[in-house]
Amino acid sequence: RSGKVVMVTGGCGSIGSELGRQILPVGPRQLIVMDIYENNMYALQQEIIMAKRQGKIGRQVEVICLIGSVRDRDRLDHILGKYHPDVLFHAAAHKHVPLVEDSPKEAVKNNVFGTYYTLMAGIENRVGKFILISTDKAVNPTNVMGATKRMCELVVQSMRNNGVTKSGAVRFGNV
């Protein structure tokens, strides 16, 4: 909603960057974009600067681009403690099925533990809403990526009655 602080992890990925593009016209006070990939972050930052110059984004909206990993709990705590987002969209994930099949431990560390760390940091820093971006592949998973995303959903479900942060998940599907 207008005037809120919104954060997107994985904010330079395909879904995360589109979320940011859809959030900006609503007029948040701040949009915090966090991603581990510097090159994609720089490209997104330049896109936002150009959109502001062209008047496509209101100049009053502050967009803060931060490099960081959802695997790094200290970094998450620092960012959430500094910016106090009202809403956190968690889109950071390893999502390419063939790559994840070849590196399943990395998928577990990034997807499952990254979700857990992000949600716990959100709760401890009193984030109002946490939305996990999941996948249709989490339904009766047949691959590592789907299984890790299903585990992420279960993490979010297990913490939904924490008394601080409202949490939920949304599944995106390939069309």
N, C-alpha and C positions, 0 to 999 in steps of 0.2 A: 504494500500500500504506500501511498504518498507519504513522504516524510520519514520513512523508516530506514534503518540501517540493514542492508541485506548483504549476505556473504555467500559466495559460490566457491566451493572447493572444486578442483579440476576445471576451473573457470576458463581455461584455454582449449579444452577438448571440444569435440563436436557438439555434445549436448550442453556442457557447461557454458561455452561461449554463446550459444544460442539462447540459453536462459538469460544470460547477461543482456543480450540484445533485446529480449522481450521485457526485462525488468526495467531497463532505463527509461522507456517512454512513460512508465507509471509514475516516475518522479520520486525515487527514494532520496533520502538525504545523502546517503553514501551507498556506493556499491563496492564491496570489498571482493576482489578477484584474487584467488590464491591458486597457484599451480606450481609444479616443480620444473616445468619446461621453460627456460629463459627465452628461447627463440619465439615460441608461440606467444609468450607473455608480451614480448616487445612488439610483435605484429598486432596483437590486440590493443595494446596501449596506443600505437600509432593510429589504428582504426578509430579509436575513441577520440583522440585529439582531432582528427580530421572531421569526424561527425559533429563535434562541438563547434569547430570553426564554421561548418556549413549550417549550423543551427538545427541539426537533426536531434541533438541532445541538449537539454537546457544547461546553461553554464552553471546554474546553482547546484547541479548534481555533482558531487565529488566522487570520482572513481579512483580507487586506490588499488594498484596492482602490486601484489606481493608474491615473491618466490618463496615456496615452502612445501614441505611434504607432509601428508597426513600420517606418515609413519613417525613423525617427530612431535611427540607430545608437548615438549617444551615450547616449540614454535607455535603450535596450536594455542596453548595457554597464553602465550605472549600476545598473539594476534587477537584472540577473543577477549582477553582482559583489557587490551588497549582500545578496541573499537566497539565492543559491546553490541554485536549484531542482534537485531530483533528476530531475524529469520536467517537460517542457515540451510542452503541447498547443498547437499553432499553429492557431487557428481564425480569426484576423483575415483578412478578405478582403472585397473588393467582390464581391457574389454575385448581384445582381439583374440578370438577363440584359438586359432592355430598357435599363436605366440604363447598364450597362457597354457596350452596343453604341453608345450615344451619347457615351461618354467612354472610348474604348479606351486612351488614354495613361495615364489615371488608374488603370485596371485593371492595366496593366503595372507602373506604379510601385508600387502598393499590393500587388498579389498576388505578382508575380514578385520584384521587388526587396525587398519587405517580407519575403518568405519567405527570400530569400538573407541579408538582414541579420540576421534572427532566428536562422537556423541558424548563421551564422558567429559571432554573439555567443554562442550556446549552446556551440559547440565551444570558443571561446576562453575561456569562463568555466566549462568542464568540466561542463556539464549531462550527466547520465547518459543520459537518453533524450529524443528529440525526435520528436513525432508530428505530422505534417501532416494536417490535416483537409481532404480533397479532396472531389471530387464525381463522380457518375456521368457528368456532362457532359464530363469529361476524356477519356472513351473516344471516339476518333474525333471530336474536337470540331467542332461546326458553328457555334459562336458564339465571340465574344471571351472571354467568361467561361470557357467550357470550355477554350479554348486557353491562357489564362493559368494556369488550374489544372493543366493538363497540363505546362506549363513548370515550375510549382512542383514537381510530382512528379519531373521530371527533375533539378531542382536538388538535391532531397533524395537521389535515387538516386546522383547524381554524388559526393555527400559521404559516402555511407554507410560507406566504409572509411577514416574519418579517424583511427581509433585512439583516439578520446576519447569521442565521443557516438554511441550507437546511434540510428539514425534509421529512420523508416519513414513510410508514408502509409496512410490509410484513406479509402475513398470512401464518402460518404453519398449517398443517393438520395432523390428525392421519391417519396412513396408515395401 
